[in-house]
Amino acid sequence: MPTPAKAPLSDATRIFGERVLARRNQLGLSQEKAAELIGLHWTYVGQVERGQRNLTLHNILKFATGLEIDAGKLIENLSAPIE
Amino acid sequence: MPTPAKAPLSDATRIFGERVLARRNQLGLSQEKAAELIGLHWTYVGQVERGQRNLTLHNILKFATGLEIDAGKLIENLSAPIE
C-alpha cells in the first residue's frame, strides 16, 4: 500500500509550491534540472512543490533566481496561516 | 563600550528589514505595537529590521499581514545571497 502523501503545511506553502511547479513546467524543466539551477537538492524541490516546506527568505530567493521569476511574484497575495 | 551591532546576514535580509522599518514608520507604529499586530516578539521584529534574521515564508506573511502590505512587495527584486 503506497504511503499517503504528506499534507501541505498551509495554504501559503501549498500555493507557493503550485506556483513553483507551474513556473518549472512553463520552462519545461525536470525537477532535477530545476534543482540544479536553484542550487538545492531535487528532493527538497519536490517537497516545496508539494507544499511541505516552510522555506526561508534565502531559499525563496534561490527558487526565484533559479526559475528566473521575481520572488515577489511567488508570494504575492498569500496570507499568513491562522494559528 | 557598547557591543558592536551584529551585521545583517545578507543584502536580502538587510533590504527586507529596511522595507519593514519603512512601512512601520509609514504607519507610525512603535516596534512593540507592530510586533503585536504581526504576532511576533518585539525583539524578533527588531532583529528582522536590522537584517539579522533569515525568516521563513510564514513569518514573512505575518509581517505582511500585520503591516498591511502585500508580501510580494516586501521581497520583490531581491536576489539570493551568493554562497
Backbone of each chain as nested JSON, in Angstrom:
{
  "chains": [
    {"id": "A", "residues": [
      {"number": 1, "name": "MET", "atoms": {"N": [0.858, -1.191, 0.0], "CA": [0.0, 0.0, 0.0], "C": [0.895, 1.243, 0.0]}},
      {"number": 2, "name": "PRO", "atoms": {"N": [0.721, 2.153, -0.993], "CA": [1.586, 3.337, -1.054], "C": [1.353, 4.221, 0.174]}},
      {"number": 3, "name": "THR", "atoms": {"N": [2.476, 4.796, 0.656], "CA": [2.313, 5.658, 1.836], "C": [1.556, 6.927, 1.408]}},
      {"number": 4, "name": "PRO", "atoms": {"N": [0.595, 7.38, 2.254], "CA": [-0.191, 8.568, 1.879], "C": [0.73, 9.794, 1.779]}},
      {"number": 5, "name": "ALA", "atoms": {"N": [0.504, 10.644, 0.772], "CA": [1.333, 11.843, 0.592], "C": [1.131, 12.753, 1.803]}},
      {"number": 6, "name": "LYS", "atoms": {"N": [2.236, 13.367, 2.294], "CA": [2.143, 14.292, 3.423], "C": [1.345, 15.518, 2.995]}},
      {"number": 7, "name": "ALA", "atoms": {"N": [0.486, 16.014, 3.88], "CA": [-0.33, 17.191, 3.551], "C": [0.569, 18.431, 3.52]}},
      {"number": 8, "name": "PRO", "atoms": {"N": [0.167, 19.443, 2.742], "CA": [0.878, 20.719, 2.756], "C": [0.837, 21.319, 4.166]}},
      {"number": 9, "name": "LEU", "atoms": {"N": [1.829, 22.111, 4.524], "CA": [1.866, 22.73, 5.857], "C": [0.774, 23.771, 6.016]}},
      {"number": 10, "name": "SER", "atoms": {"N": [0.461, 24.474, 4.926], "CA": [-0.536, 25.554, 4.99], "C": [-1.001, 25.87, 3.575]}},
      {"number": 11, "name": "ASP", "atoms": {"N": [-2.06, 26.703, 3.484], "CA": [-2.473, 27.181, 2.152], "C": [-1.312, 27.931, 1.492]}},
      {"number": 12, "name": "ALA", "atoms": {"N": [-0.579, 28.695, 2.321], "CA": [0.501, 29.515, 1.768], "C": [1.59, 28.637, 1.14]}},
      {"number": 13, "name": "THR", "atoms": {"N": [2.025, 27.584, 1.874], "CA": [3.087, 26.735, 1.301], "C": [2.539, 25.939, 0.114]}},
      {"number": 14, "name": "ARG", "atoms": {"N": [1.236, 25.562, 0.178], "CA": [0.633, 24.831, -0.942], "C": [0.634, 25.688, -2.205]}},
      {"number": 15, "name": "ILE", "atoms": {"N": [0.168, 26.947, -2.069], "CA": [0.088, 27.835, -3.24], "C": [1.491, 28.168, -3.754]}},
      {"number": 16, "name": "PHE", "atoms": {"N": [2.417, 28.409, -2.812], "CA": [3.812, 28.679, -3.228], "C": [4.33, 27.505, -4.073]}},
      {"number": 17, "name": "GLY", "atoms": {"N": [4.072, 26.298, -3.585], "CA": [4.523, 25.106, -4.311], "C": [3.882, 24.992, -5.676]}},
      {"number": 18, "name": "GLU", "atoms": {"N": [2.589, 25.309, -5.752], "CA": [1.886, 25.263, -7.044], "C": [2.489, 26.271, -8.027]}},
      {"number": 19, "name": "ARG", "atoms": {"N": [2.871, 27.441, -7.505], "CA": [3.462, 28.468, -8.379], "C": [4.834, 28.022, -8.882]}},
      {"number": 20, "name": "VAL", "atoms": {"N": [5.605, 27.378, -7.99], "CA": [6.928, 26.874, -8.396], "C": [6.753, 25.811, -9.486]}},
      {"number": 21, "name": "LEU", "atoms": {"N": [5.831, 24.884, -9.259], "CA": [5.586, 23.808, -10.228], "C": [5.137, 24.387, -11.576]}},
      {"number": 22, "name": "ALA", "atoms": {"N": [4.23, 25.359, -11.522], "CA": [3.719, 25.962, -12.764], "C": [4.863, 26.633, -13.526]}},
      {"number": 23, "name": "ARG", "atoms": {"N": [5.724, 27.346, -12.78], "CA": [6.836, 28.044, -13.454], "C": [7.822, 27.029, -14.035]}},
      {"number": 24, "name": "ARG", "atoms": {"N": [8.076, 25.949, -13.27], "CA": [9.022, 24.926, -13.743], "C": [8.5, 24.3, -15.038]}},
      {"number": 25, "name": "ASN", "atoms": {"N": [7.192, 24.002, -15.047], "CA": [6.578, 23.412, -16.254], "C": [6.623, 24.394, -17.42]}},
      {"number": 26, "name": "GLN", "atoms": {"N": [6.391, 25.662, -17.089], "CA": [6.436, 26.701, -18.122], "C": [7.808, 26.735, -18.799]}},
      {"number": 27, "name": "LEU", "atoms": {"N": [8.845, 26.496, -17.982], "CA": [10.216, 26.499, -18.511], "C": [10.593, 25.138, -19.095]}},
      {"number": 28, "name": "GLY", "atoms": {"N": [9.7, 24.154, -18.934], "CA": [9.967, 22.81, -19.475], "C": [11.134, 22.122, -18.779]}},
      {"number": 29, "name": "LEU", "atoms": {"N": [11.28, 22.37, -17.478], "CA": [12.414, 21.807, -16.729], "C": [11.972, 20.571, -15.939]}},
      {"number": 30, "name": "SER", "atoms": {"N": [12.872, 19.59, -15.867], "CA": [12.639, 18.471, -14.947], "C": [12.938, 18.98, -13.54]}},
      {"number": 31, "name": "GLN", "atoms": {"N": [12.499, 18.203, -12.531], "CA": [12.782, 18.596, -11.139], "C": [14.305, 18.616, -10.91]}},
      {"number": 32, "name": "GLU", "atoms": {"N": [14.997, 17.648, -11.525], "CA": [16.453, 17.574, -11.335], "C": [17.125, 18.817, -11.933]}},
      {"number": 33, "name": "LYS", "atoms": {"N": [16.712, 19.184, -13.151], "CA": [17.328, 20.332, -13.834], "C": [17.008, 21.613, -13.055]}},
      {"number": 34, "name": "ALA", "atoms": {"N": [15.764, 21.729, -12.613], "CA": [15.379, 22.921, -11.842], "C": [16.198, 22.993, -10.557]}},
      {"number": 35, "name": "ALA", "atoms": {"N": [16.373, 21.853, -9.894], "CA": [17.137, 21.825, -8.632], "C": [18.565, 22.312, -8.871]}},
      {"number": 36, "name": "GLU", "atoms": {"N": [19.113, 21.904, -9.986], "CA": [20.482, 22.33, -10.351], "C": [20.542, 23.856, -10.483]}},
      {"number": 37, "name": "LEU", "atoms": {"N": [19.565, 24.427, -11.179], "CA": [19.531, 25.885, -11.395], "C": [19.254, 26.635, -10.088]}},
      {"number": 38, "name": "ILE", "atoms": {"N": [18.424, 26.038, -9.248], "CA": [18.046, 26.665, -7.968], "C": [19.181, 26.545, -6.956]}},
      {"number": 39, "name": "GLY", "atoms": {"N": [19.944, 25.429, -7.071], "CA": [21.05, 25.212, -6.137], "C": [20.616, 24.537, -4.851]}},
      {"number": 40, "name": "LEU", "atoms": {"N": [19.531, 23.735, -4.948], "CA": [19.055, 22.958, -3.797], "C": [18.79, 21.526, -4.262]}},
      {"number": 41, "name": "HIS", "atoms": {"N": [18.705, 20.574, -3.309], "CA": [18.548, 19.162, -3.689], "C": [17.173, 18.932, -4.319]}},
      {"number": 42, "name": "TRP", "atoms": {"N": [17.138, 18.023, -5.304], "CA": [15.865, 17.84, -6.018], "C": [14.773, 17.303, -5.095]}},
      {"number": 43, "name": "THR", "atoms": {"N": [15.149, 16.575, -4.043], "CA": [14.106, 16.08, -3.137], "C": [13.48, 17.265, -2.374]}},
      {"number": 44, "name": "TYR", "atoms": {"N": [14.324, 18.261, -2.065], "CA": [13.818, 19.456, -1.383], "C": [12.869, 20.217, -2.316]}},
      {"number": 45, "name": "VAL", "atoms": {"N": [13.268, 20.313, -3.605], "CA": [12.415, 20.995, -4.586], "C": [11.047, 20.295, -4.652]}},
      {"number": 46, "name": "GLY", "atoms": {"N": [11.055, 18.956, -4.647], "CA": [9.796, 18.209, -4.67], "C": [8.936, 18.491, -3.447]}},
      {"number": 47, "name": "GLN", "atoms": {"N": [9.585, 18.545, -2.28], "CA": [8.823, 18.82, -1.055], "C": [8.211, 20.225, -1.093]}},
      {"number": 48, "name": "VAL", "atoms": {"N": [9.002, 21.183, -1.621], "CA": [8.468, 22.554, -1.724], "C": [7.276, 22.569, -2.68]}},
      {"number": 49, "name": "GLU", "atoms": {"N": [7.381, 21.867, -3.799], "CA": [6.281, 21.846, -4.777], "C": [5.019, 21.221, -4.171]}},
      {"number": 50, "name": "ARG", "atoms": {"N": [5.208, 20.302, -3.21], "CA": [4.046, 19.664, -2.551], "C": [3.585, 20.448, -1.323]}},
      {"number": 51, "name": "GLY", "atoms": {"N": [4.185, 21.643, -1.123], "CA": [3.742, 22.495, -0.022], "C": [4.176, 22.016, 1.345]}},
      {"number": 52, "name": "GLN", "atoms": {"N": [5.205, 21.178, 1.373], "CA": [5.603, 20.541, 2.63], "C": [6.76, 21.268, 3.322]}},
      {"number": 53, "name": "ARG", "atoms": {"N": [7.147, 22.451, 2.783], "CA": [8.279, 23.156, 3.378], "C": [7.925, 24.617, 3.649]}},
      {"number": 54, "name": "ASN", "atoms": {"N": [8.242, 25.083, 4.861], "CA": [8.091, 26.494, 5.207], "C": [9.46, 27.133, 5.018]}},
      {"number": 55, "name": "LEU", "atoms": {"N": [9.796, 27.376, 3.762], "CA": [11.181, 27.724, 3.44], "C": [11.568, 29.134, 3.848]}},
      {"number": 56, "name": "THR", "atoms": {"N": [12.888, 29.359, 3.948], "CA": [13.385, 30.658, 4.409], "C": [13.437, 31.667, 3.247]}},
      {"number": 57, "name": "LEU", "atoms": {"N": [13.655, 32.933, 3.621], "CA": [13.775, 34.007, 2.63], "C": [14.884, 33.669, 1.625]}},
      {"number": 58, "name": "HIS", "atoms": {"N": [16.02, 33.241, 2.113], "CA": [17.137, 32.935, 1.202], "C": [16.756, 31.829, 0.221]}},
      {"number": 59, "name": "ASN", "atoms": {"N": [16.053, 30.8, 0.703], "CA": [15.667, 29.715, -0.208], "C": [14.578, 30.162, -1.183]}},
      {"number": 60, "name": "ILE", "atoms": {"N": [13.66, 31.012, -0.729], "CA": [12.658, 31.578, -1.652], "C": [13.382, 32.3, -2.781]}},
      {"number": 61, "name": "LEU", "atoms": {"N": [14.415, 33.065, -2.418], "CA": [15.149, 33.837, -3.43], "C": [15.937, 32.914, -4.358]}},
      {"number": 62, "name": "LYS", "atoms": {"N": [16.424, 31.772, -3.823], "CA": [17.108, 30.805, -4.69], "C": [16.122, 30.254, -5.729]}},
      {"number": 63, "name": "PHE", "atoms": {"N": [14.909, 29.915, -5.287], "CA": [13.893, 29.422, -6.223], "C": [13.618, 30.485, -7.298]}},
      {"number": 64, "name": "ALA", "atoms": {"N": [13.468, 31.734, -6.849], "CA": [13.128, 32.801, -7.798], "C": [14.257, 32.993, -8.814]}},
      {"number": 65, "name": "THR", "atoms": {"N": [15.502, 33.039, -8.313], "CA": [16.643, 33.24, -9.222], "C": [16.764, 32.058, -10.177]}},
      {"number": 66, "name": "GLY", "atoms": {"N": [16.67, 30.849, -9.639], "CA": [16.826, 29.647, -10.468], "C": [15.75, 29.5, -11.512]}},
      {"number": 67, "name": "LEU", "atoms": {"N": [14.529, 29.944, -11.191], "CA": [13.401, 29.819, -12.113], "C": [13.155, 31.121, -12.867]}},
      {"number": 68, "name": "GLU", "atoms": {"N": [14.084, 32.068, -12.729], "CA": [14.022, 33.341, -13.465], "C": [12.641, 34.003, -13.345]}},
      {"number": 69, "name": "ILE", "atoms": {"N": [12.232, 34.18, -12.105], "CA": [10.968, 34.867, -11.837], "C": [11.197, 35.761, -10.622]}},
      {"number": 70, "name": "ASP", "atoms": {"N": [10.498, 36.892, -10.549], "CA": [10.714, 37.759, -9.397], "C": [10.139, 37.096, -8.148]}},
      {"number": 71, "name": "ALA", "atoms": {"N": [10.9, 37.146, -7.063], "CA": [10.481, 36.484, -5.823], "C": [9.117, 36.987, -5.365]}},
      {"number": 72, "name": "GLY", "atoms": {"N": [8.877, 38.284, -5.585], "CA": [7.589, 38.853, -5.177], "C": [6.417, 38.119, -5.799]}},
      {"number": 73, "name": "LYS", "atoms": {"N": [6.605, 37.706, -7.056], "CA": [5.52, 37.009, -7.786], "C": [5.183, 35.669, -7.098]}},
      {"number": 74, "name": "LEU", "atoms": {"N": [6.181, 35.05, -6.493], "CA": [5.957, 33.716, -5.908], "C": [5.159, 33.79, -4.614]}},
      {"number": 75, "name": "ILE", "atoms": {"N": [5.158, 34.981, -3.965], "CA": [4.433, 35.047, -2.674], "C": [3.375, 36.138, -2.632]}},
      {"number": 76, "name": "GLU", "atoms": {"N": [3.131, 36.79, -3.796], "CA": [2.114, 37.864, -3.75], "C": [0.736, 37.299, -3.404]}},
      {"number": 77, "name": "ASN", "atoms": {"N": [-0.004, 38.113, -2.631], "CA": [-1.384, 37.766, -2.245], "C": [-1.488, 36.535, -1.351]}},
      {"number": 78, "name": "LEU", "atoms": {"N": [-0.394, 36.087, -0.77], "CA": [-0.504, 34.956, 0.163], "C": [-0.777, 35.505, 1.559]}},
      {"number": 79, "name": "SER", "atoms": {"N": [-1.516, 34.732, 2.383], "CA": [-1.721, 35.203, 3.753], "C": [-1.118, 34.22, 4.745]}},
      {"number": 80, "name": "ALA", "atoms": {"N": [-0.784, 34.798, 5.896], "CA": [-0.168, 34.002, 6.956], "C": [-1.179, 32.962, 7.438]}},
      {"number": 81, "name": "PRO", "atoms": {"N": [-0.696, 31.764, 7.796], "CA": [-1.612, 30.748, 8.322], "C": [-2.192, 31.206, 9.661]}},
      {"number": 82, "name": "ILE", "atoms": {"N": [-3.443, 30.836, 9.912], "CA": [-4.097, 31.182, 11.178], "C": [-3.564, 30.218, 12.242]}},
      {"number": 83, "name": "GLU", "atoms": {"N": [-3.107, 30.742, 13.361], "CA": [-2.558, 29.823, 14.402], "C": [-3.522, 29.641, 15.559]}}
    ]},
    {"id": "B", "residues": [
      {"number": 1, "name": "MET", "atoms": {"N": [31.976, 50.012, 26.915], "CA": [31.937, 50.146, 25.46], "C": [30.726, 49.385, 24.908]}},
      {"number": 2, "name": "PRO", "atoms": {"N": [29.879, 50.047, 24.121], "CA": [28.685, 49.361, 23.6], "C": [29.097, 48.208, 22.673]}},
      {"number": 3, "name": "THR", "atoms": {"N": [28.334, 47.1, 22.795], "CA": [28.674, 45.967, 21.933], "C": [28.341, 46.355, 20.472]}},
      {"number": 4, "name": "PRO", "atoms": {"N": [29.243, 45.994, 19.528], "CA": [29.0, 46.365, 18.131], "C": [27.731, 45.675, 17.62]}},
      {"number": 5, "name": "ALA", "atoms": {"N": [26.925, 46.411, 16.814], "CA": [25.68, 45.828, 16.265], "C": [26.051, 44.662, 15.344]}},
      {"number": 6, "name": "LYS", "atoms": {"N": [25.28, 43.555, 15.419], "CA": [25.523, 42.397, 14.551], "C": [25.234, 42.804, 13.111]}},
      {"number": 7, "name": "ALA", "atoms": {"N": [26.075, 42.343, 12.182], "CA": [25.89, 42.696, 10.767], "C": [24.662, 41.956, 10.226]}},
      {"number": 8, "name": "PRO", "atoms": {"N": [24.017, 42.527, 9.19], "CA": [22.933, 41.807, 8.51], "C": [23.454, 40.491, 7.933]}},
      {"number": 9, "name": "LEU", "atoms": {"N": [22.592, 39.504, 7.805], "CA": [23.003, 38.206, 7.259], "C": [23.344, 38.311, 5.776]}},
      {"number": 10, "name": "SER", "atoms": {"N": [22.634, 39.177, 5.069], "CA": [22.84, 39.301, 3.609], "C": [22.226, 40.618, 3.143]}},
      {"number": 11, "name": "ASP", "atoms": {"N": [22.495, 40.975, 1.883], "CA": [21.82, 42.147, 1.315], "C": [20.304, 41.941, 1.35]}},
      {"number": 12, "name": "ALA", "atoms": {"N": [19.892, 40.696, 1.088], "CA": [18.451, 40.414, 1.012], "C": [17.785, 40.646, 2.367]}},
      {"number": 13, "name": "THR", "atoms": {"N": [18.385, 40.121, 3.455], "CA": [17.755, 40.329, 4.764], "C": [17.865, 41.798, 5.181]}},
      {"number": 14, "name": "ARG", "atoms": {"N": [18.968, 42.462, 4.767], "CA": [19.113, 43.882, 5.103], "C": [18.012, 44.711, 4.428]}},
      {"number": 15, "name": "ILE", "atoms": {"N": [17.809, 44.478, 3.125], "CA": [16.798, 45.25, 2.382], "C": [15.389, 44.918, 2.895]}},
      {"number": 16, "name": "PHE", "atoms": {"N": [15.153, 43.619, 3.168], "CA": [13.847, 43.234, 3.719], "C": [13.587, 44.009, 5.014]}},
      {"number": 17, "name": "GLY", "atoms": {"N": [14.605, 44.061, 5.863], "CA": [14.469, 44.775, 7.136], "C": [14.21, 46.256, 6.943]}},
      {"number": 18, "name": "GLU", "atoms": {"N": [14.904, 46.841, 5.976], "CA": [14.707, 48.273, 5.681], "C": [13.273, 48.535, 5.202]}},
      {"number": 19, "name": "ARG", "atoms": {"N": [12.727, 47.582, 4.429], "CA": [11.361, 47.756, 3.909], "C": [10.348, 47.645, 5.057]}},
      {"number": 20, "name": "VAL", "atoms": {"N": [10.618, 46.721, 5.989], "CA": [9.727, 46.559, 7.15], "C": [9.767, 47.837, 7.993]}},
      {"number": 21, "name": "LEU", "atoms": {"N": [10.977, 48.347, 8.238], "CA": [11.129, 49.567, 9.046], "C": [10.419, 50.742, 8.375]}},
      {"number": 22, "name": "ALA", "atoms": {"N": [10.603, 50.875, 7.066], "CA": [9.98, 51.997, 6.334], "C": [8.452, 51.903, 6.435]}},
      {"number": 23, "name": "ARG", "atoms": {"N": [7.917, 50.68, 6.274], "CA": [6.457, 50.508, 6.332], "C": [5.951, 50.782, 7.751]}},
      {"number": 24, "name": "ARG", "atoms": {"N": [6.712, 50.353, 8.763], "CA": [6.285, 50.56, 10.155], "C": [6.242, 52.064, 10.451]}},
      {"number": 25, "name": "ASN", "atoms": {"N": [7.285, 52.778, 9.98], "CA": [7.318, 54.24, 10.182], "C": [6.179, 54.918, 9.426]}},
      {"number": 26, "name": "GLN", "atoms": {"N": [5.911, 54.405, 8.225], "CA": [4.818, 54.96, 7.419], "C": [3.479, 54.857, 8.172]}},
      {"number": 27, "name": "LEU", "atoms": {"N": [3.338, 53.761, 8.917], "CA": [2.104, 53.546, 9.688], "C": [2.175, 54.22, 11.051]}},
      {"number": 28, "name": "GLY", "atoms": {"N": [3.357, 54.773, 11.378], "CA": [3.516, 55.461, 12.664], "C": [3.424, 54.519, 13.855]}},
      {"number": 29, "name": "LEU", "atoms": {"N": [3.925, 53.302, 13.682], "CA": [3.829, 52.281, 14.746], "C": [5.158, 52.156, 15.491]}},
      {"number": 30, "name": "SER", "atoms": {"N": [5.05, 51.94, 16.798], "CA": [6.253, 51.591, 17.556], "C": [6.573, 50.133, 17.244]}},
      {"number": 31, "name": "GLN", "atoms": {"N": [7.78, 49.717, 17.619], "CA": [8.161, 48.314, 17.396], "C": [7.238, 47.383, 18.205]}},
      {"number": 32, "name": "GLU", "atoms": {"N": [6.893, 47.83, 19.405], "CA": [6.034, 46.994, 20.249], "C": [4.649, 46.838, 19.614]}},
      {"number": 33, "name": "LYS", "atoms": {"N": [4.091, 47.964, 19.14], "CA": [2.743, 47.924, 18.543], "C": [2.774, 47.071, 17.266]}},
      {"number": 34, "name": "ALA", "atoms": {"N": [3.818, 47.271, 16.465], "CA": [3.928, 46.486, 15.22], "C": [4.038, 44.994, 15.557]}},
      {"number": 35, "name": "ALA", "atoms": {"N": [4.828, 44.681, 16.579], "CA": [5.014, 43.272, 16.963], "C": [3.669, 42.657, 17.352]}},
      {"number": 36, "name": "GLU", "atoms": {"N": [2.868, 43.425, 18.038], "CA": [1.532, 42.959, 18.453], "C": [0.677, 42.624, 17.22]}},
      {"number": 37, "name": "LEU", "atoms": {"N": [0.704, 43.52, 16.229], "CA": [-0.09, 43.316, 15.006], "C": [0.458, 42.15, 14.175]}},
      {"number": 38, "name": "ILE", "atoms": {"N": [1.781, 42.009, 14.192], "CA": [2.44, 40.955, 13.401], "C": [2.275, 39.596, 14.077]}},
      {"number": 39, "name": "GLY", "atoms": {"N": [2.227, 39.651, 15.431], "CA": [2.074, 38.403, 16.176], "C": [3.396, 37.719, 16.459]}},
      {"number": 40, "name": "LEU", "atoms": {"N": [4.477, 38.541, 16.529], "CA": [5.804, 38.011, 16.874], "C": [6.414, 38.918, 17.946]}},
      {"number": 41, "name": "HIS", "atoms": {"N": [7.444, 38.423, 18.639], "CA": [8.021, 39.193, 19.756], "C": [8.731, 40.44, 19.229]}},
      {"number": 42, "name": "TRP", "atoms": {"N": [8.642, 41.519, 19.999], "CA": [9.218, 42.779, 19.504], "C": [10.737, 42.677, 19.306]}},
      {"number": 43, "name": "THR", "atoms": {"N": [11.4, 41.809, 20.081], "CA": [12.851, 41.684, 19.874], "C": [13.122, 41.026, 18.508]}},
      {"number": 44, "name": "TYR", "atoms": {"N": [12.247, 40.095, 18.134], "CA": [12.391, 39.44, 16.828], "C": [12.167, 40.461, 15.708]}},
      {"number": 45, "name": "VAL", "atoms": {"N": [11.149, 41.331, 15.912], "CA": [10.871, 42.368, 14.91], "C": [12.101, 43.265, 14.745]}},
      {"number": 46, "name": "GLY", "atoms": {"N": [12.737, 43.643, 15.855], "CA": [13.949, 44.444, 15.804], "C": [15.078, 43.758, 15.05]}},
      {"number": 47, "name": "GLN", "atoms": {"N": [15.236, 42.46, 15.305], "CA": [16.306, 41.722, 14.615], "C": [16.033, 41.663, 13.108]}},
      {"number": 48, "name": "VAL", "atoms": {"N": [14.744, 41.462, 12.746], "CA": [14.39, 41.431, 11.32], "C": [14.682, 42.798, 10.697]}},
      {"number": 49, "name": "GLU", "atoms": {"N": [14.332, 43.878, 11.39], "CA": [14.564, 45.225, 10.851], "C": [16.053, 45.482, 10.646]}},
      {"number": 50, "name": "ARG", "atoms": {"N": [16.891, 44.851, 11.476], "CA": [18.355, 45.023, 11.353], "C": [18.967, 43.998, 10.383]}},
      {"number": 51, "name": "GLY", "atoms": {"N": [18.101, 43.219, 9.718], "CA": [18.602, 42.279, 8.715], "C": [19.281, 41.053, 9.301]}},
      {"number": 52, "name": "GLN", "atoms": {"N": [18.986, 40.774, 10.56], "CA": [19.707, 39.702, 11.263], "C": [18.942, 38.378, 11.266]}},
      {"number": 53, "name": "ARG", "atoms": {"N": [17.826, 38.324, 10.513], "CA": [17.031, 37.094, 10.512], "C": [16.722, 36.642, 9.081]}},
      {"number": 54, "name": "ASN", "atoms": {"N": [16.97, 35.351, 8.816], "CA": [16.577, 34.757, 7.535], "C": [15.226, 34.09, 7.754]}},
      {"number": 55, "name": "LEU", "atoms": {"N": [14.193, 34.896, 7.792], "CA": [12.897, 34.418, 8.283], "C": [12.188, 33.497, 7.296]}},
      {"number": 56, "name": "THR", "atoms": {"N": [11.231, 32.742, 7.83], "CA": [10.526, 31.759, 6.995], "C": [9.375, 32.422, 6.234]}},
      {"number": 57, "name": "LEU", "atoms": {"N": [8.828, 31.669, 5.273], "CA": [7.687, 32.142, 4.489], "C": [6.538, 32.538, 5.421]}},
      {"number": 58, "name": "HIS", "atoms": {"N": [6.203, 31.711, 6.361], "CA": [5.099, 32.02, 7.28], "C": [5.356, 33.327, 8.039]}},
      {"number": 59, "name": "ASN", "atoms": {"N": [6.585, 33.539, 8.499], "CA": [6.869, 34.779, 9.231], "C": [6.871, 35.984, 8.301]}},
      {"number": 60, "name": "ILE", "atoms": {"N": [7.348, 35.822, 7.064], "CA": [7.258, 36.914, 6.08], "C": [5.792, 37.312, 5.916]}},
      {"number": 61, "name": "LEU", "atoms": {"N": [4.919, 36.31, 5.842], "CA": [3.488, 36.59, 5.632], "C": [2.878, 37.237, 6.875]}},
      {"number": 62, "name": "LYS", "atoms": {"N": [3.381, 36.865, 8.063], "CA": [2.902, 37.53, 9.281], "C": [3.268, 39.02, 9.257]}},
      {"number": 63, "name": "PHE", "atoms": {"N": [4.507, 39.316, 8.833], "CA": [4.922, 40.727, 8.746], "C": [4.022, 41.466, 7.751]}},
      {"number": 64, "name": "ALA", "atoms": {"N": [3.773, 40.827, 6.616], "CA": [2.98, 41.492, 5.576], "C": [1.552, 41.742, 6.064]}},
      {"number": 65, "name": "THR", "atoms": {"N": [0.966, 40.717, 6.703], "CA": [-0.416, 40.87, 7.192], "C": [-0.47, 41.929, 8.294]}},
      {"number": 66, "name": "GLY", "atoms": {"N": [0.483, 41.86, 9.217], "CA": [0.49, 42.8, 10.337], "C": [0.721, 44.242, 9.917]}},
      {"number": 67, "name": "LEU", "atoms": {"N": [1.529, 44.423, 8.864], "CA": [1.853, 45.78, 8.387], "C": [0.982, 46.162, 7.198]}},
      {"number": 68, "name": "GLU", "atoms": {"N": [-0.019, 45.332, 6.907], "CA": [-0.992, 45.627, 5.839], "C": [-0.306, 46.014, 4.53]}},
      {"number": 69, "name": "ILE", "atoms": {"N": [0.58, 45.131, 4.103], "CA": [1.264, 45.328, 2.823], "C": [1.343, 43.96, 2.15]}},
      {"number": 70, "name": "ASP", "atoms": {"N": [1.311, 43.926, 0.828], "CA": [1.382, 42.623, 0.167], "C": [2.776, 42.033, 0.35]}},
      {"number": 71, "name": "ALA", "atoms": {"N": [2.826, 40.756, 0.685], "CA": [4.109, 40.096, 0.963], "C": [5.053, 40.226, -0.229]}},
      {"number": 72, "name": "GLY", "atoms": {"N": [4.491, 40.178, -1.431], "CA": [5.324, 40.292, -2.628], "C": [6.139, 41.568, -2.638]}},
      {"number": 73, "name": "LYS", "atoms": {"N": [5.515, 42.638, -2.13], "CA": [6.198, 43.959, -2.112], "C": [7.426, 43.919, -1.208]}},
      {"number": 74, "name": "LEU", "atoms": {"N": [7.378, 43.105, -0.167], "CA": [8.494, 43.085, 0.787], "C": [9.719, 42.364, 0.23]}},
      {"number": 75, "name": "ILE", "atoms": {"N": [9.507, 41.494, -0.783], "CA": [10.679, 40.74, -1.283], "C": [10.901, 40.925, -2.779]}},
      {"number": 76, "name": "GLU", "atoms": {"N": [10.129, 41.825, -3.41], "CA": [10.325, 41.979, -4.86], "C": [11.741, 42.495, -5.159]}},
      {"number": 77, "name": "ASN", "atoms": {"N": [12.273, 42.003, -6.273], "CA": [13.603, 42.415, -6.752], "C": [14.761, 42.06, -5.822]}},
      {"number": 78, "name": "LEU", "atoms": {"N": [14.542, 41.178, -4.866], "CA": [15.671, 40.76, -4.021], "C": [16.361, 39.575, -4.68]}},
      {"number": 79, "name": "SER", "atoms": {"N": [17.694, 39.455, -4.477], "CA": [18.362, 38.274, -5.038], "C": [18.956, 37.427, -3.931]}},
      {"number": 80, "name": "ALA", "atoms": {"N": [19.081, 36.149, -4.275], "CA": [19.622, 35.183, -3.318], "C": [21.074, 35.543, -3.02]}},
      {"number": 81, "name": "PRO", "atoms": {"N": [21.513, 35.347, -1.774], "CA": [22.909, 35.623, -1.443], "C": [23.823, 34.67, -2.209]}},
      {"number": 82, "name": "ILE", "atoms": {"N": [24.994, 35.168, -2.604], "CA": [25.978, 34.322, -3.299], "C": [26.65, 33.447, -2.237]}},
      {"number": 83, "name": "GLU", "atoms": {"N": [26.679, 32.161, -2.473], "CA": [27.316, 31.277, -1.461], "C": [28.698, 30.809, -1.901]}}
    ]}
  ]
}
